[in-house]
Amino acid sequence: MTTPPLVPDAAGLRGRPPSLWRNRAFNLLWAGQCLSDLGGAMADLALPLLVLQQTGSPARAGLVGTVGLATTLACRLPAGVLADRYDRRRLMITCDAARIAAYAVLACAVAADAAGVAVLLLVVAGGAAATAVFSTAEHAAIRSIVRPDQIATAVARNEARSYGTSLAGPPLGGLLFGIGRSLPFIGNALSFLLSLIAVVCIRRPLQQRRPGPAEKAGSGGASAVQGLQFVLGHPFLRGLLVIAAPLNTAFTGMIFAMTLALRRSGVPPFLVGLAGAIFALGGFLGALAAPALQRWLSLPALITLLCWATAALMAVSALLSATVLAAVPLAAAVFLGPTANAALFGHQAAITPDHLQGRVVSVLLLAAGSTAALAPALAGALLARWAPGTAMLVFPLLVTGAAVTATFSRGIRTTSA
């Protein structure tokens, strides 16, 4: 497959590249998402704790998490079409407004002791749909606001942002939940408000000029298929589809199972949040190390090493499931993840035409989360039947399958990414 030529002025810059820290549009988007990611991390920790407190059922707590992930999954391909057809900046503003409304309603319902499972499911589903569209538009916009030679650096910085806010969000969410059950959701609504303000302040276009009405022709389904065709036509991306699903399912399931197992063992909410922060620390440190690791390891080597190391470390985590120490091997497992993601999405953004960015990103994210949406419900069901140490061993077995695929897949081994 030939690589489409990059547009030299995609970021509106020529000559020697200035520091990414001087890119106003990228920094506004990055800062706004730091805040919204922080609010989301607080809410993600508080939601299962709220359901567990109300019902005492880990299966119902898993159901709420699964509804959010399943909604995100269902919205991925439509989100890619929207991100390629319409103004990405306006889409992000609309999504932030919807998320502000959803979590403000939830905070009021929790404060009034009226947040039943049905209310939680509606809010989680609505927020997940908006997040799916926002995140796809954000991924697709990177190529338009960052120079081609800085895309991988920008993606690595986004990875650091995500893990950094996950590092602070869970303990903060646990602390706020212990003070008042509605506080994490109030904080989440405020974080989306600040994100909206940041996006409003971006003046640079977040996509290239479209050729005309013909670009919008055709049904949404046909448009989505174009993204799938592009991915399937690339040997490495095609091989990655088989690996991403079990790997992401295992990480999602292990984190959720660890949260429920610790809470059922009587661990205070703040310490449960601390366990999540330990996991995020591994990803954060990995994001900081990403530039150096990309120079030392090829993308195929990164993915293969990540899979085998993750399978072994998750098995160790299962043995420590009753203590906060279970988060330590998970943190080690996720260390290589940011580097692999930065290299992958940097390569993807470089080879994908701008008018297909949203759809290609949506296909990759759909593959990565295709079965991860079932992970919270699976984790809850396993914990309801078996002891945590036994139940959690299911997830390293999934990763072992991905590791075997990564080792022997010709598409993975022969890529020049």
C-alpha positions as CSV (number, residue, x, y, z in Angstrom):
1,M,0.0,0.0,0.0
2,T,1.4,3.4,-0.9
3,T,1.4,6.1,1.7
4,P,-0.8,9.2,0.8
5,P,1.3,12.4,0.6
6,L,1.1,14.5,3.7
7,V,0.0,18.1,3.4
8,P,3.0,20.2,4.4
9,D,0.9,23.0,5.8
10,A,-1.7,20.9,7.6
11,A,-0.9,22.6,10.9
12,G,-0.6,26.0,9.2
13,L,3.2,26.0,9.9
14,R,6.3,25.9,7.6
15,G,10.0,25.6,8.1
16,R,11.6,24.5,11.3
17,P,9.0,23.1,13.7
18,P,8.4,25.1,16.8
19,S,7.8,23.3,20.1
20,L,4.5,21.6,20.4
21,W,4.0,23.7,23.6
22,R,3.7,26.8,21.4
23,N,0.9,25.3,19.4
24,R,-2.1,27.3,20.8
25,A,-4.9,25.1,19.2
26,F,-3.3,21.8,20.4
27,N,-2.7,23.2,23.9
28,L,-6.2,24.4,24.3
29,L,-7.6,21.1,23.2
30,W,-5.1,19.2,25.4
31,A,-5.8,21.3,28.5
32,G,-9.6,21.0,28.1
33,Q,-9.3,17.3,27.8
34,C,-7.1,17.1,30.9
35,L,-10.0,18.6,32.9
36,S,-12.7,16.5,31.3
37,D,-10.6,13.3,31.6
38,L,-10.1,14.1,35.3
39,G,-13.8,14.5,35.8
40,G,-14.5,11.3,33.9
41,A,-12.0,9.4,36.0
42,M,-13.7,10.6,39.2
43,A,-17.2,9.6,37.9
44,D,-16.0,6.2,36.6
45,L,-14.8,5.3,40.1
46,A,-17.9,6.7,41.8
47,L,-20.5,4.9,39.6
48,P,-19.8,1.3,40.5
49,L,-19.3,2.3,44.1
50,L,-22.7,4.0,44.1
51,V,-24.5,1.0,42.5
52,L,-22.7,-1.4,44.9
53,Q,-23.7,0.7,47.9
54,Q,-27.3,0.9,46.7
55,T,-27.8,-2.7,45.7
56,G,-25.0,-4.8,47.1
57,S,-24.8,-6.5,43.8
58,P,-21.5,-6.6,41.8
59,A,-23.4,-7.9,38.8
60,R,-25.6,-4.8,38.7
61,A,-22.5,-2.6,39.1
62,G,-21.0,-4.4,36.2
63,L,-24.2,-3.9,34.2
64,V,-23.9,-0.1,34.5
65,G,-20.3,-0.2,33.3
66,T,-21.2,-2.4,30.4
67,V,-24.0,-0.2,29.2
68,G,-21.6,2.7,29.0
69,L,-19.0,0.7,27.1
70,A,-21.6,-0.9,24.8
71,T,-23.1,2.5,24.0
72,T,-19.6,3.8,23.1
73,L,-19.1,0.7,20.9
74,A,-22.4,1.2,19.1
75,C,-21.6,4.8,18.4
76,R,-18.1,4.4,17.1
77,L,-18.8,4.0,13.4
78,P,-21.5,6.7,13.3
79,A,-19.1,9.0,15.2
80,G,-16.4,8.5,12.5
81,V,-18.9,9.5,9.8
82,L,-20.0,12.6,11.7
83,A,-16.3,13.6,12.4
84,D,-15.6,13.4,8.6
85,R,-18.8,15.0,7.4
86,Y,-19.4,17.9,9.8
87,D,-17.4,20.7,11.5
88,R,-15.4,18.9,14.2
89,R,-15.2,21.9,16.5
90,R,-19.0,22.3,16.5
91,L,-19.4,18.5,17.1
92,M,-17.1,18.8,20.2
93,I,-19.0,21.8,21.6
94,T,-22.3,20.0,21.1
95,C,-21.0,16.8,22.9
96,D,-19.6,18.8,25.8
97,A,-23.0,20.6,26.2
98,A,-24.8,17.2,26.3
99,R,-22.4,15.8,28.9
100,I,-22.7,18.8,31.1
101,A,-26.5,18.4,31.1
102,A,-26.3,14.6,31.7
103,Y,-24.0,14.7,34.7
104,A,-25.7,17.8,36.2
105,V,-28.9,15.8,36.2
106,L,-27.2,12.8,37.7
107,A,-25.6,14.9,40.5
108,C,-29.1,16.4,41.4
109,A,-30.6,12.9,41.4
110,V,-28.0,11.5,43.7
111,A,-28.3,14.4,46.0
112,A,-32.0,13.9,46.2
113,D,-31.6,10.1,46.7
114,A,-33.5,9.5,43.5
115,A,-30.7,8.0,41.4
116,G,-32.1,4.5,40.7
117,V,-30.4,2.1,38.3
118,A,-32.6,3.3,35.5
119,V,-31.5,6.9,35.9
120,L,-27.9,5.8,36.1
121,L,-28.2,3.8,32.9
122,L,-29.8,6.7,31.0
123,V,-27.1,9.1,32.1
124,V,-24.2,6.7,31.4
125,A,-25.6,5.8,28.0
126,G,-26.1,9.5,27.0
127,G,-22.7,10.5,28.3
128,A,-21.0,7.6,26.5
129,A,-22.6,8.4,23.2
130,A,-21.4,12.0,23.4
131,T,-17.9,10.9,24.5
132,A,-17.7,8.5,21.5
133,V,-18.3,11.4,19.1
134,F,-16.0,13.8,20.9
135,S,-13.1,11.5,21.2
136,T,-13.3,10.4,17.5
137,A,-13.5,14.0,16.4
138,E,-10.5,14.9,18.6
139,H,-8.4,12.0,17.2
140,A,-9.3,13.0,13.7
141,A,-8.4,16.7,14.3
142,I,-4.8,16.0,15.4
143,R,-3.5,15.9,11.8
144,S,-5.0,19.3,11.1
145,I,-3.5,21.2,14.1
146,V,-0.2,19.5,14.4
147,R,2.7,19.2,12.0
148,P,3.1,15.7,10.4
149,D,6.5,15.2,12.0
150,Q,5.0,16.0,15.5
151,I,1.9,13.7,15.3
152,A,3.5,10.9,17.3
153,T,4.7,13.3,19.9
154,A,1.2,14.8,20.1
155,V,-0.4,11.3,20.6
156,A,2.2,10.5,23.2
157,R,1.3,13.7,25.1
158,N,-2.3,12.8,24.9
159,E,-1.5,9.4,26.3
160,A,0.3,11.1,29.2
161,R,-2.7,13.3,29.7
162,S,-5.0,10.4,29.9
163,Y,-2.9,8.4,32.4
164,G,-2.0,11.5,34.4
165,T,-5.7,12.4,35.0
166,S,-6.4,8.7,35.7
167,L,-3.7,9.0,38.3
168,A,-5.3,11.9,40.1
169,G,-9.0,11.1,39.3
170,P,-9.7,7.8,41.1
171,P,-8.4,8.8,44.6
172,L,-10.0,12.2,44.2
173,G,-13.3,10.5,43.2
174,G,-13.1,8.1,46.1
175,L,-12.4,11.0,48.5
176,L,-15.3,13.1,47.2
177,F,-17.6,10.1,47.2
178,G,-16.8,9.5,50.8
179,I,-17.6,13.1,51.6
180,G,-20.8,13.3,49.5
181,R,-22.1,10.8,46.9
182,S,-23.0,13.6,44.4
183,L,-19.7,15.4,44.5
184,P,-17.8,13.3,41.9
185,F,-20.7,13.9,39.4
186,I,-20.8,17.6,40.1
187,G,-17.0,17.7,39.5
188,N,-17.5,15.8,36.2
189,A,-20.2,18.3,35.0
190,L,-17.8,21.2,35.8
191,S,-15.0,19.5,34.0
192,F,-17.0,19.3,30.8
193,L,-18.0,23.0,31.1
194,L,-14.3,23.9,31.2
195,S,-13.6,21.6,28.2
196,L,-16.4,23.4,26.3
197,I,-14.8,26.8,27.0
198,A,-11.4,25.5,25.8
199,V,-12.8,24.2,22.5
200,V,-14.8,27.5,21.9
201,C,-11.4,29.3,22.1
202,I,-9.9,27.3,19.3
203,R,-9.9,29.3,16.1
204,R,-7.9,27.1,13.8
205,P,-10.0,24.7,11.5
206,L,-10.0,21.2,12.8
207,Q,-10.2,19.6,9.4
208,Q,-9.0,20.4,5.9
209,R,-11.3,22.1,3.4
210,R,-13.7,19.6,1.9
211,P,-13.8,19.3,-1.9
212,G,-17.5,20.0,-2.1
213,P,-21.0,18.5,-1.8
214,A,-19.8,15.2,-3.3
215,E,-17.9,14.5,-0.2
216,K,-21.1,14.3,1.7
217,A,-22.9,12.1,-0.8
218,G,-23.9,8.6,0.0
219,S,-25.4,7.0,3.0
220,G,-23.8,6.9,6.4
221,G,-23.4,3.1,6.1
222,A,-21.5,3.5,2.8
223,S,-19.3,6.2,4.3
224,A,-18.4,4.0,7.3
225,V,-17.5,1.1,5.0
226,Q,-14.8,3.3,3.4
227,G,-13.0,3.5,6.7
228,L,-13.2,-0.3,7.1
229,Q,-11.9,-0.9,3.6
230,F,-8.9,1.3,4.3
231,V,-8.0,-0.5,7.5
232,L,-8.5,-4.0,5.9
233,G,-6.3,-2.9,3.0
234,H,-3.4,-2.3,5.4
235,P,-1.7,-5.5,6.6
236,F,-0.5,-4.2,9.9
237,L,-3.8,-2.5,10.8
238,R,-5.7,-5.7,9.7
239,G,-3.5,-7.8,12.0
240,L,-4.0,-5.4,14.8
241,L,-7.8,-5.8,14.7
242,V,-7.4,-9.4,16.0
243,I,-5.1,-8.4,18.9
244,A,-6.7,-5.2,20.2
245,A,-10.1,-6.7,21.3
246,P,-8.8,-9.3,23.8
247,L,-6.1,-7.0,25.1
248,N,-8.5,-4.2,25.9
249,T,-11.1,-6.6,27.2
250,A,-8.6,-8.0,29.7
251,F,-7.4,-4.6,30.9
252,T,-11.0,-3.3,31.3
253,G,-12.1,-6.5,33.1
254,M,-9.1,-6.6,35.4
255,I,-9.5,-3.0,36.6
256,F,-13.2,-3.4,37.1
257,A,-12.8,-6.7,38.9
258,M,-10.0,-5.3,41.1
259,T,-12.2,-2.3,42.1
260,L,-15.2,-4.6,43.1
261,A,-13.0,-7.2,44.8
262,L,-11.3,-4.5,46.9
263,R,-14.5,-2.9,47.9
264,R,-16.1,-6.2,48.9
265,S,-13.1,-6.9,51.0
266,G,-13.9,-3.8,53.0
267,V,-11.2,-1.6,51.6
268,P,-12.2,2.1,52.0
269,P,-13.2,4.1,48.8
270,F,-10.1,6.3,49.0
271,L,-7.8,3.2,49.0
272,V,-9.8,1.7,46.1
273,G,-9.2,4.9,44.2
274,L,-5.5,4.7,45.2
275,A,-5.3,1.3,43.5
276,G,-6.6,2.9,40.3
277,A,-4.0,5.6,40.7
278,I,-1.2,3.1,41.0
279,F,-2.4,1.5,37.7
280,A,-2.5,4.9,36.0
281,L,1.0,5.7,37.3
282,G,2.3,2.8,35.2
283,G,0.7,4.3,32.1
284,F,1.8,7.8,32.9
285,L,5.4,6.8,33.3
286,G,5.1,4.8,30.1
287,A,3.9,7.9,28.3
288,L,6.8,9.9,29.6
289,A,9.2,7.2,28.3
290,A,7.4,6.8,25.0
291,P,9.8,9.0,22.9
292,A,12.8,7.0,24.0
293,L,11.1,3.6,23.7
294,Q,10.0,4.4,20.2
295,R,13.6,4.9,19.2
296,W,14.6,1.6,20.7
297,L,11.8,-0.7,19.8
298,S,9.8,-1.2,16.6
299,L,6.0,-1.1,16.7
300,P,5.8,-4.9,16.1
301,A,8.3,-5.6,18.9
302,L,6.4,-3.3,21.2
303,I,3.1,-5.0,20.6
304,T,4.5,-8.5,21.0
305,L,6.4,-7.6,24.2
306,L,3.3,-5.8,25.6
307,C,1.1,-8.9,25.1
308,W,3.4,-11.5,26.6
309,A,4.4,-9.2,29.6
310,T,0.7,-8.3,30.2
311,A,-0.4,-12.0,30.3
312,A,2.3,-12.8,33.0
313,L,1.7,-9.7,35.1
314,M,-2.1,-10.0,35.1
315,A,-1.7,-13.5,36.4
316,V,0.4,-12.1,39.3
317,S,-2.2,-9.4,39.9
318,A,-4.9,-12.1,40.2
319,L,-2.9,-13.7,43.1
320,L,-2.9,-10.4,44.9
321,S,-6.6,-9.6,44.3
322,A,-7.6,-9.0,47.9
323,T,-5.1,-6.2,48.4
324,V,-4.2,-2.8,46.9
325,L,-0.9,-4.4,45.8
326,A,-2.9,-6.0,42.9
327,A,-2.6,-2.7,41.1
328,V,1.2,-2.9,41.0
329,P,1.7,-5.7,38.4
330,L,-1.2,-4.1,36.4
331,A,0.8,-0.8,36.4
332,A,3.8,-2.6,35.1
333,A,1.7,-4.3,32.4
334,V,0.4,-1.0,31.1
335,F,3.8,0.7,30.9
336,L,4.4,-0.1,27.2
337,G,0.8,0.7,26.2
338,P,1.3,4.5,25.6
339,T,4.4,3.9,23.4
340,A,2.5,1.4,21.3
341,N,-0.5,3.7,21.0
342,A,1.6,6.7,20.1
343,A,3.4,4.8,17.4
344,L,0.2,3.2,16.1
345,F,-1.9,6.4,15.9
346,G,1.0,8.5,14.7
347,H,1.4,6.0,11.8
348,Q,-2.3,5.8,11.2
349,A,-2.7,9.6,11.1
350,A,0.3,9.9,8.7
351,I,-1.0,7.4,6.1
352,T,-4.7,8.3,6.3
353,P,-6.2,11.1,4.1
354,D,-7.9,13.8,6.2
355,H,-11.3,13.1,4.8
356,L,-11.1,9.5,6.1
357,Q,-9.4,10.3,9.5
358,G,-12.6,10.0,11.6
359,R,-13.8,6.8,9.9
360,V,-10.4,5.0,10.2
361,V,-10.0,6.1,13.8
362,S,-13.5,4.9,14.6
363,V,-12.8,1.4,13.0
364,L,-9.6,1.1,15.1
365,L,-11.4,2.2,18.3
366,L,-14.3,-0.1,17.6
367,A,-12.0,-3.1,17.2
368,A,-10.2,-2.2,20.4
369,G,-13.4,-1.9,22.4
370,S,-15.5,-4.5,20.6
371,T,-15.6,-7.0,23.4
372,A,-14.3,-4.7,26.1
373,A,-17.9,-3.5,26.5
374,L,-18.7,-6.9,28.0
375,A,-15.8,-6.8,30.4
376,P,-17.5,-5.1,33.4
377,A,-20.5,-7.5,33.2
378,L,-18.2,-10.5,32.8
379,A,-16.1,-9.4,35.7
380,G,-19.2,-8.9,37.9
381,A,-20.6,-12.3,36.9
382,L,-17.2,-14.1,37.5
383,L,-16.9,-12.5,41.0
384,A,-20.4,-13.5,41.8
385,R,-19.5,-17.1,41.1
386,W,-15.9,-17.5,42.1
387,A,-13.3,-16.1,44.5
388,P,-11.5,-13.0,43.1
389,G,-8.2,-14.8,42.5
390,T,-9.8,-17.5,40.4
391,A,-12.2,-15.2,38.6
392,M,-9.5,-12.8,37.5
393,L,-7.4,-15.5,35.9
394,V,-9.8,-15.4,32.9
395,F,-8.3,-12.2,31.7
396,P,-4.6,-13.1,31.5
397,L,-5.8,-16.2,29.5
398,L,-7.4,-13.8,27.0
399,V,-4.2,-11.9,26.6
400,T,-2.2,-15.1,26.1
401,G,-4.3,-15.7,23.0
402,A,-3.5,-12.2,21.8
403,A,0.2,-12.7,22.5
404,V,0.3,-15.9,20.3
405,T,-1.4,-13.9,17.5
406,A,1.0,-11.1,17.8
407,T,4.0,-13.5,17.7
408,F,2.9,-15.3,14.5
409,S,0.9,-12.7,12.6
410,R,2.6,-11.9,9.3
411,G,1.0,-8.5,9.1
412,I,2.3,-7.5,12.5
413,R,5.8,-8.9,12.0
414,T,6.4,-7.4,8.5
415,T,5.1,-3.9,9.1
416,S,7.5,-1.0,8.6
417,A,5.5,1.2,11.0
